[in-house]
Amino acid sequence: MLDAVKAAGYQNVELYGDKLGRGMELARRLKETGLRASGSHVALTDLVDDLERVIANAHAFELRSLFVPSVPVSQRGMAAEGWRALGKQLADLSEKLWAHNMTLGYHNHNWDLDLKEGDKTALDLVFEAAGSAPVQWEADIAWLTRSGVDPIVWLKRHSNRLTAAHVKDLAPAGQNEQEAGWADVGAGTLDWTVLWPEAIANGAKVMVVEHDRPLDPAKTVANSFRYLQEKVL
């Protein structure tokens, strides 16, 4: 897969799942391929239970940016106080990582846009509770759209925390069901000629091409890169 990513034209990858835990093994493979890791997702439980190991693995990749991808399934419907507690927890962890020259952010899904207190969503409460701590945001623009909000409004709403964005596409209703309704970038309904510059203008420094369930990952990364090169960049 790394060879396919490099052949498509990318220079960087974002780690996810257990990839960060592979440390030097995968870091060497990335270097051999000519790629580098721009950032990584990391489970909240790993940060809480084994922060030193997370830091050591991040150093192996020369990483500075970590993002919590989600809360566990059992917590996704929690009430306002649960989201505030999460914000305070992220704030504490972000301060600890800051001391190691690393940043910590939060990545959204559609459930993070559920209203929890008046007109405040779960995501609002997380960032509000984080206060002045350096908690950042990796905006998944397609998940924002899938939640029913205007993604541009939200990029502006939390631009003070925005540092990265996921770039993927939504298939027209009823299509690509085997791919959970996602599409290669440029083959769906999102207008990346507008969304890309908006994300950059509001603080995103890293734009990460993604597809949650591609049938042909190599084809997806190639198609998405080609579209962005020809139509957006």
Secondary structure, 3 states (H helix, E strand, C coil): CHHHHHHHCCCEEEECCCCHHHHHHHHHHHHHHCCEEEEEECCHHHHHHCHHHHHHHHHHCCCCEEEECCCCHHHCCCCHHHHHHHHHHHHHHHHHHHCCCCEEEEECCHHHHCEEECCEEHHHHHHHHHCCCCEEEEEEHHHHHHCCCCHHHHHHHCCCCEEEEEECEECCCCCCHHHCCEECCCCCCCCHHHHHHHHHHCCCCEEEECCCCCCCHHHHHHHHHHHHHHHHC
